[in-house]
Amino acid sequence: MKPALVIPNYNHRNYIAQTLQRLQPLGIPCFLVDDGSDEATRHLLLQLAREHHDWVTLLTHPYNRGKGAAVITGLRHAWAQGFSHALQVDADGQHNLQDIPQLLALAQQHPSALISGLPQYDDSIPKARLYGRYITHFWVWLETLSLSIRDSMCGFRVYPLAACEALLRCETVGERMDFDTEIMVRLYWRGTPTYHLPTRVIYPPDGVSHFQGWADNWRITKMHTRLFFGMLKRKLTGHRLGPDAAMTPRHWSSMRERGSLLGLQFLLGCYRLGGHWLARGFMYPVIGYFFLSGRDARQASMAFLQRIAKQQPRHPALHHPCDWRDSLRHFFSFGNAALDRIDAWCDRITLSQVDFPDKQRLAEQLAGGRGAVLLVSHIGNIELCRAISMHQRHIKINVMVMTEHAANFNQLLKQLNPDSQLNLLQVSELNPATAIMLQDKIDAGELVVIAADRTSRNSERVCYVPFLGAPAPLPQGPFILAGLLDCPVFTMFCVQQSGRYHVMLQAFDAALSGPRTTRQQRLQQAAELYARRLEAVALQVPLQWFNFYDFWRRDEASARKELP
């Protein structure tokens, strides 16, 4: 923690010298901002800056821009000089400077938070000011949908400069008496928590107030209007408010299934009544809603499609340049794939609709009485692996899924076809018991389908592999498990092109078993082979990529490892 002091000053002559004298023993560098003061104040500030030249830097506005503008100037200069935090102190003698060590200690304890004084007033405060604060308190609680900010108007506070700089680079904040409240609310929206320290605040009898009555009240009214409708917009578009809104991407397994069972039951009713097309007609508005309200998924979609566009600048499936319209089509593609899953589950997609040139190769393997492992991914529509049931022969297919993340959808599928040969195996992790169970399936001549493109939460067992121009984590578990099972291993993708489904089956010829001393090298090679095949399919059909999260996210545990 490397703090600096920021003191805005506009014609405050009575207490500034005393304030600097009391601050000097702290040994903290200070940015004193002259916000266009009159001649007498300007000369006094120049004199004080020369007197305290070893720790005070005087910054000057050529004309009065407002308290907020002065504080912003100080914050940004402190950030540019390498400071991590800025302690704002008013120049009018209101604040109890003896509380500064406690404020800084609280900031040290919570370095990413905004630390604010919680005013404890005496009888010197004008009653209009006191009652007016409660009006602002009410609006701030409404704008944050929280009681976390107990006072937003106290100018005695410690700012985390990294969060402030990130905010000020992309958002406009009021520069006058609306500043203190607005920056606190906007920082809270972006995930900066707020902590308060009770502190005595006085109104000196000879203090100078620059509150401009009707003008500042009008500014504050407009500020609360902006913040209120800004809050509504954030909620309607799926933004989180408060500390949960931190920008750290979430692991995919922490994202809950969106959509209620009742809504899916309605979709099922439409499907039964009018089939695929009636269900699609009702689905499009729903997908549009999820597109507007699902910020995380929307951002992940755009990030992925932009990587595709960077690899293939003139990709025929995307606009040039890639924009929100491609992301919306990406969402619709996901909805269409969901309906195709229902069609496949209800046996409404026949073998004549599926091109499967290597079907015989798999049939010969299964004819020997032993099963196989299929390494798949969340691209295309792997539900259509039902098409590998060879004519008269029904093959039992076991799909390993995290069903707790799609419980409602899987419940709907079970209602549609309870006699399906597709068996969903709920697993939360790959362990010896899982391997034993799957070995029994293989010995019985069944297929085991494992998605190899999603890591488990906080797992250190990942391999970082090149994928669309950047290292991406792939789980080691599927490759370890495939090596333990005594059977052939294939990669399999099923995508839709020109109205038909295409199944791509390839033997997975990477070595998965061998000496323990070379296991890490084998796993890395296997993950790289899988990633190359996955990337080829993603480049071919980018709108059928259904990992709507930050695929390149570094898990906290695995982030400690160096990239290979």
C-alpha positions in Angstrom: 0.0 0.0 0.0 1.4 3.3 -1.1 -0.9 6.2 -0.1 -1.0 9.9 -1.1 -3.0 12.8 0.2 -5.3 14.8 -2.1 -6.6 18.2 -0.9 -8.9 20.2 -3.2 -8.9 23.9 -2.5 -11.0 26.8 -3.8 -10.5 30.0 -1.8 -10.0 28.2 1.5 -7.4 30.3 3.3 -8.4 30.1 6.9 -7.4 26.5 7.7 -5.2 25.2 4.9 -1.9 26.1 6.6 -3.0 24.5 9.8 -4.2 21.5 8.0 -0.9 21.0 6.2 1.0 21.5 9.5 -1.1 18.7 11.2 -0.6 16.4 8.2 3.2 16.8 7.9 4.1 14.3 10.7 2.3 11.5 8.8 5.1 11.5 6.1 2.6 11.0 3.3 3.1 12.8 0.0 0.4 15.3 -0.8 -1.2 16.7 -4.0 -2.7 20.1 -3.2 -5.1 21.1 -6.0 -5.8 24.9 -6.5 -9.2 24.9 -8.3 -8.9 28.4 -9.8 -8.7 30.3 -6.5 -8.6 34.1 -6.2 -5.3 36.0 -6.1 -4.8 36.0 -2.3 -5.5 32.2 -2.0 -3.2 31.4 -5.0 -0.3 33.2 -3.4 -0.9 31.5 -0.1 -0.9 28.1 -1.7 2.3 28.9 -3.7 3.9 29.9 -0.4 2.8 26.8 1.4 3.9 24.6 -1.5 7.4 26.1 -1.3 7.5 25.8 2.4 6.5 22.1 2.3 8.2 21.3 -1.1 9.6 18.0 0.1 6.2 16.4 0.4 3.6 18.8 -1.2 3.0 19.1 -4.9 0.8 22.0 -6.0 -1.5 21.3 -9.0 -3.4 24.3 -10.5 -6.6 24.7 -12.5 -6.6 28.0 -14.5 -10.2 28.6 -13.6 -12.7 27.1 -11.1 -14.0 23.7 -12.4 -15.5 22.3 -9.2 -14.6 20.2 -6.2 -15.0 17.0 -8.1 -12.8 18.1 -10.9 -10.1 19.1 -8.4 -10.3 15.7 -6.7 -10.1 13.9 -10.0 -7.0 15.8 -10.9 -5.4 14.8 -7.7 -6.4 11.1 -8.0 -5.1 10.8 -11.5 -1.8 12.5 -10.7 -1.4 10.2 -7.7 -2.1 7.2 -9.9 0.4 8.4 -12.6 3.0 8.8 -9.9 2.7 5.2 -8.8 0.5 5.5 -5.7 -2.0 2.8 -4.8 -4.4 4.8 -2.7 -5.4 8.4 -2.2 -6.7 9.9 1.0 -9.0 12.9 0.3 -9.1 15.6 2.9 -11.1 18.8 2.6 -9.3 22.1 3.2 -11.9 23.8 5.3 -11.0 22.3 8.7 -14.2 20.1 9.0 -12.4 16.7 9.3 -10.9 15.1 12.4 -7.3 14.5 11.1 -6.6 12.3 14.1 -8.6 9.6 12.5 -6.3 9.3 9.5 -4.3 6.4 10.9 -7.5 4.4 11.5 -8.7 5.2 7.9 -5.4 4.0 6.5 -5.4 0.9 8.7 -8.9 0.0 7.4 -7.7 0.6 3.8 -4.7 -1.7 4.5 -7.1 -4.4 5.7 -9.3 -3.9 2.7 -7.1 -2.7 -0.1 -9.6 -3.0 -2.9 -12.4 -1.1 -1.0 -13.3 2.5 -0.7 -13.0 3.7 2.9 -15.2 6.5 3.9 -15.7 8.5 7.0 -19.1 8.2 8.6 -19.8 11.7 10.0 -20.7 12.2 13.6 -22.0 15.8 13.7 -22.2 18.2 16.6 -24.6 21.1 16.9 -22.6 23.2 14.4 -24.1 21.5 11.4 -26.9 23.5 9.7 -30.2 21.7 10.1 -31.0 22.0 6.3 -27.7 20.2 5.6 -28.4 17.5 8.1 -31.9 16.7 6.8 -30.9 17.0 3.2 -28.3 14.3 3.6 -31.1 11.8 4.5 -32.7 12.5 1.1 -29.4 11.6 -0.6 -29.1 8.5 1.6 -32.5 7.3 0.5 -31.6 7.7 -3.2 -28.2 6.1 -2.8 -29.8 3.0 -1.1 -32.2 2.8 -4.0 -29.5 3.3 -6.7 -27.4 0.5 -5.2 -30.3 -1.7 -4.0 -28.3 -2.0 -0.8 -27.8 -0.3 2.6 -24.0 -0.8 2.3 -23.3 2.9 1.6 -24.3 4.6 4.9 -23.1 8.0 3.9 -22.0 9.1 0.4 -21.4 12.8 1.0 -18.4 12.8 3.4 -15.2 14.0 1.6 -13.0 12.3 4.1 -12.2 9.0 2.4 -9.5 6.7 1.0 -9.8 5.8 -2.7 -8.4 2.6 -4.3 -6.7 4.3 -7.3 -6.7 1.3 -9.7 -10.5 1.1 -9.4 -10.9 4.9 -9.8 -8.6 5.0 -12.8 -10.6 2.2 -14.5 -13.8 4.1 -13.8 -12.6 7.5 -14.9 -11.3 6.2 -18.2 -14.6 5.0 -19.4 -17.3 6.9 -17.5 -18.1 10.5 -16.9 -18.5 11.6 -13.2 -19.9 14.9 -12.0 -17.3 17.5 -11.3 -18.9 19.7 -8.7 -21.0 18.9 -5.5 -22.4 15.8 -7.2 -19.0 14.2 -7.3 -18.7 12.6 -3.9 -21.9 10.6 -4.2 -21.7 9.7 -7.9 -18.2 8.3 -7.8 -19.0 6.2 -4.7 -22.2 4.7 -6.3 -20.4 4.0 -9.6 -17.5 2.4 -7.9 -20.0 0.3 -6.0 -21.7 -0.8 -9.2 -18.3 -1.9 -10.6 -17.6 -4.1 -7.6 -15.7 -1.9 -5.2 -17.0 -2.5 -1.6 -17.4 0.4 0.8 -16.4 0.4 4.5 -17.1 3.2 6.9 -15.3 4.6 9.9 -17.2 6.9 12.3 -15.4 10.3 12.5 -16.3 13.6 14.1 -17.2 16.4 11.6 -17.6 20.0 12.5 -18.7 23.2 10.7 -16.3 25.9 11.8 -18.0 29.3 12.4 -15.6 31.0 10.0 -15.6 28.2 7.4 -16.3 28.9 3.7 -19.0 27.0 1.9 -19.2 26.9 -1.9 -22.6 25.1 -2.1 -24.5 27.0 -4.7 -28.1 26.6 -3.5 -30.4 26.0 -6.5 -27.6 25.3 -9.0 -26.0 22.5 -6.9 -29.4 21.1 -5.9 -30.3 20.9 -9.5 -27.0 19.1 -10.3 -27.6 16.6 -7.5 -31.2 16.0 -8.7 -29.9 15.3 -12.3 -27.2 13.1 -10.8 -29.7 11.0 -8.9 -31.9 10.7 -12.0 -28.9 9.4 -14.0 -28.0 7.0 -11.3 -31.5 5.7 -10.8 -32.1 5.0 -14.5 -28.5 3.7 -14.7 -29.4 1.2 -12.0 -32.5 0.1 -13.9 -30.6 -0.3 -17.1 -27.9 -2.4 -15.3 -30.6 -4.7 -13.8 -32.5 -5.1 -17.0 -29.3 -6.0 -18.9 -28.1 -8.5 -16.4 -25.4 -6.5 -14.7 -24.6 -7.3 -11.1 -24.4 -4.5 -8.5 -22.0 -4.3 -5.6 -19.0 -6.4 -4.6 -20.4 -9.4 -6.7 -20.0 -7.2 -9.8 -16.2 -7.6 -9.7 -14.8 -8.1 -13.2 -13.1 -11.4 -12.4 -14.7 -14.0 -14.8 -16.6 -16.7 -13.2 -15.8 -20.4 -13.7 -18.4 -22.0 -15.9 -19.5 -24.5 -13.2 -20.5 -21.6 -10.9 -23.1 -20.3 -13.4 -26.6 -21.4 -12.6 -29.0 -22.7 -15.3 -31.1 -19.8 -16.5 -34.8 -20.4 -17.1 -37.3 -22.0 -14.9 -38.8 -25.4 -15.2 -42.2 -23.8 -15.7 -40.9 -22.0 -18.7 -39.4 -25.1 -20.2 -42.7 -27.0 -19.5 -44.4 -24.3 -21.6 -41.8 -24.9 -24.4 -42.6 -28.6 -24.1 -46.3 -27.9 -24.5 -45.7 -25.9 -27.6 -43.5 -28.6 -29.0 -46.2 -31.3 -28.4 -48.9 -29.1 -29.8 -47.2 -27.7 -32.9 -43.8 -29.4 -33.1 -40.5 -27.9 -33.8 -41.6 -24.7 -35.6 -44.2 -23.6 -33.1 -41.7 -24.1 -30.3 -39.2 -22.0 -32.3 -41.7 -19.2 -32.7 -42.0 -18.9 -28.9 -38.3 -19.5 -28.4 -37.0 -16.4 -30.3 -38.4 -13.7 -28.0 -37.1 -15.7 -25.0 -33.6 -16.0 -26.5 -33.7 -12.2 -27.2 -34.4 -11.6 -23.6 -31.5 -13.8 -22.5 -29.3 -12.0 -24.9 -30.2 -8.6 -23.5 -30.1 -9.7 -19.8 -27.1 -12.1 -20.0 -24.1 -9.8 -19.8 -21.6 -12.5 -19.0 -22.7 -14.9 -21.8 -23.0 -12.0 -24.2 -19.5 -10.8 -23.5 -18.1 -14.4 -23.8 -19.9 -14.8 -27.1 -18.4 -11.6 -28.5 -14.9 -12.4 -27.2 -15.0 -15.8 -28.9 -16.4 -14.5 -32.2 -13.8 -11.8 -32.3 -11.1 -14.4 -31.9 -12.6 -16.2 -34.8 -12.6 -13.0 -36.9 -9.0 -12.4 -36.0 -8.0 -15.9 -37.2 -10.1 -15.6 -40.3 -10.8 -11.8 -41.1 -13.3 -12.6 -43.9 -15.1 -15.5 -42.3 -18.3 -16.1 -44.3 -20.4 -16.7 -41.2 -19.6 -13.3 -39.6 -20.0 -9.6 -40.3 -17.0 -7.5 -41.1 -16.2 -6.3 -38.6 -17.7 -8.7 -36.1 -20.4 -7.0 -34.0 -23.4 -7.6 -31.7 -25.5 -9.0 -34.6 -23.2 -12.0 -34.8 -23.5 -12.5 -31.0 -27.3 -12.4 -31.3 -27.2 -15.0 -34.1 -24.9 -17.0 -31.9 -27.6 -17.0 -29.1 -30.3 -18.0 -31.7 -28.0 -20.8 -32.9 -27.9 -22.1 -29.3 -31.7 -22.0 -29.1 -32.1 -23.9 -32.4 -29.6 -26.5 -31.2 -31.7 -27.0 -28.1 -34.8 -27.7 -30.3 -32.7 -30.1 -32.4 -31.8 -31.9 -29.2 -35.5 -32.4 -28.5 -36.0 -33.7 -32.0 -33.1 -36.1 -31.6 -34.4 -37.2 -28.2 -37.9 -37.9 -29.7 -36.4 -39.9 -32.7 -37.7 -37.2 -35.1 -34.2 -37.0 -36.8 -33.6 -40.0 -38.9 -30.4 -41.5 -40.2 -31.1 -40.2 -43.7 -30.7 -36.7 -42.3 -27.2 -37.4 -41.0 -24.0 -37.8 -42.9 -21.8 -40.2 -41.0 -19.1 -41.4 -43.4 -17.1 -43.3 -40.7 -20.0 -45.1 -39.1 -18.9 -48.5 -40.3 -15.6 -48.1 -38.5 -17.3 -47.6 -35.2 -19.8 -50.4 -36.0 -16.9 -52.8 -36.5 -15.4 -51.9 -33.1 -18.7 -52.4 -31.3 -19.4 -55.7 -33.2 -16.5 -57.2 -31.3 -18.4 -56.8 -28.0 -16.3 -54.1 -26.5 -17.3 -50.4 -26.2 -15.3 -47.3 -26.9 -14.8 -43.8 -25.6 -15.9 -40.7 -27.5 -14.2 -37.4 -26.6 -16.7 -34.7 -27.5 -17.2 -31.0 -26.8 -19.8 -28.3 -26.5 -19.9 -27.5 -30.1 -22.5 -28.5 -32.6 -25.1 -31.0 -31.4 -23.6 -34.1 -29.9 -27.1 -35.4 -29.0 -27.2 -36.6 -32.6 -24.7 -39.3 -31.6 -27.9 -41.3 -31.3 -27.5 -41.6 -35.1 -24.7 -44.1 -34.5 -27.3 -46.7 -33.6 -26.7 -49.1 -36.5 -30.1 -49.7 -38.2 -31.6 -52.6 -36.3 -29.1 -52.5 -33.4 -29.5 -50.1 -30.5 -26.3 -49.1 -28.9 -26.4 -48.0 -25.3 -24.7 -44.6 -25.0 -23.6 -43.2 -21.7 -23.0 -39.5 -21.6 -21.1 -38.0 -18.6 -22.7 -34.7 -17.7 -22.8 -32.1 -14.9 -26.6 -32.5 -14.7 -26.9 -30.1 -11.8 -26.1 -27.3 -14.2 -28.9 -28.3 -16.6 -31.3 -30.1 -14.3 -34.5 -28.5 -15.7 -33.6 -29.2 -19.3 -32.6 -32.8 -18.6 -35.9 -33.3 -16.7 -37.7 -32.1 -19.8 -35.8 -34.5 -22.0 -36.6 -37.4 -19.8 -40.3 -36.5 -20.0 -40.2 -36.5 -23.8 -38.6 -39.9 -24.2 -38.2 -42.0 -20.9 -37.2 -45.1 -22.9 -34.3 -43.4 -24.7 -31.1 -45.5 -25.0 -29.2 -42.3 -24.1 -28.1 -42.6 -20.5 -27.0 -39.4 -18.6 -24.4 -40.1 -16.0 -24.3 -37.4 -13.4 -20.7 -36.8 -12.1 -19.1 -34.0 -10.2 -15.5 -35.2 -10.6 -13.5 -38.0 -12.1 -12.3 -40.5 -9.5 -11.6 -44.3 -9.2 -15.2 -45.1 -8.6 -16.1 -43.4 -11.8 -13.5 -45.3 -13.7 -14.7 -48.6 -12.4 -18.3 -47.8 -13.3 -17.3 -46.8 -16.8 -15.1 -49.9 -17.3 -18.2 -52.0 -16.7 -20.0 -50.0 -19.4 -17.1 -50.6 -21.9 -17.0 -54.3 -21.1 -20.7 -54.5 -21.8 -20.2 -53.1 -25.3 -21.5 -49.7 -24.6 -20.2 -46.2 -25.6 -18.9 -43.7 -23.1 -19.2 -40.1 -24.1 -17.0 -37.6 -22.3 -16.8 -33.8 -23.0 -13.1 -32.8 -22.8 -13.4 -29.1 -23.2 -14.5 -27.9 -19.7 -12.3 -27.8 -16.6 -13.6 -28.6 -13.1 -13.8 -25.8 -10.6 -10.5 -25.0 -8.9 -8.8 -28.0 -10.4 -5.0 -27.9 -10.8 -5.2 -30.8 -13.3 -5.3 -28.8 -16.4 -3.1 -28.4 -19.5 -2.7 -25.1 -21.2 -2.9 -25.5 -24.9 -2.8 -23.0 -27.9 -6.4 -22.3 -29.0 -7.4 -19.5 -31.3 -4.3 -17.6 -30.6 -4.1 -17.8 -26.8 -3.4 -20.5 -24.2 -6.7 -22.1 -23.0 -7.1 -24.6 -20.1 -8.3 -28.1 -20.9 -9.0 -30.7 -18.2 -6.6 -33.6 -17.8 -9.3 -35.8 -16.3 -10.9 -37.0 -19.6 -7.6 -38.0 -21.1 -6.5 -39.8 -17.8 -9.8 -41.6 -17.7 -9.7 -42.6 -21.4 -6.2 -44.0 -20.8 -7.4 -46.1 -17.9 -10.3 -47.7 -19.9 -9.1 -50.6 -22.0 -10.7 -49.6 -25.3 -10.3 -47.5 -28.4 -10.7 -43.7 -28.1 -12.2 -41.4 -30.7 -13.0 -37.7 -31.1 -16.4 -37.0 -32.4 -18.1 -33.8 -33.5 -21.6 -33.3 -35.0 -22.4 -30.0 -36.7 -25.1 -28.7 -39.0 -24.2 -27.4 -42.5 -26.5 -26.7 -45.4 -29.5 -28.2 -43.6 -27.8 -31.5 -42.9 -25.9 -32.9 -39.9 -22.4 -34.1 -40.3 -20.7 -36.4 -37.9 -16.9 -36.3 -37.8 -15.3 -39.3 -36.2 -11.5 -39.7 -35.8 -9.4 -42.1 -33.9 -7.6 -40.4 -31.1 -4.1 -41.6 -31.9 -2.3 -39.8 -29.0 -0.7 -42.1 -26.5 -2.8 -42.1 -23.3 -1.1 -44.9 -21.4 2.5 -45.5 -20.5 5.1 -45.0 -17.8 4.2 -42.7 -14.9 7.3 -40.7 -15.4 6.1 -39.4 -18.8 2.4 -39.0 -18.0 2.5 -35.2 -17.9 4.1 -35.1 -21.3 1.5 -37.5 -22.7 -1.4 -35.6 -21.2 0.0 -32.3 -22.7 0.3 -33.9 -26.2 -3.2 -35.4 -25.9 -4.7 -32.1 -24.9 -2.9 -30.3 -27.8 -4.2 -32.8 -30.3 -7.8 -32.4 -29.0 -7.4 -28.6 -29.1 -6.3 -28.7 -32.7 -9.3 -30.7 -33.7 -11.6 -28.5 -31.6 -10.2 -25.4 -33.1 -10.6 -26.7 -36.7 -14.3 -27.3 -36.0 -14.8 -24.0 -34.2 -13.3 -22.1 -37.2 -15.6 -24.1 -39.5 -18.9 -23.4 -37.6 -18.3 -20.6 -35.1 -22.0 -20.0 -34.4 -22.3 -23.6 -33.2 -19.8 -23.0 -30.3 -21.8 -23.3 -27.1 -19.3 -22.5 -24.3 -20.9 -19.2 -23.2 -18.2 -18.3 -20.7 -14.6 -17.1 -20.7 -13.0 -20.2 -22.2 -9.5 -18.8 -21.7 -10.1 -18.1 -18.0 -7.2 -19.1 -15.7 -8.5 -20.9 -12.7 -7.0 -19.6 -9.4 -5.4 -22.9 -8.6 -4.0 -23.5 -12.1 -2.9 -19.9 -12.6 0.0 -20.6 -10.3 1.5 -22.9 -12.9 3.7 -21.6 -15.6 2.5 -22.0 -19.2 4.2 -24.9 -21.0 
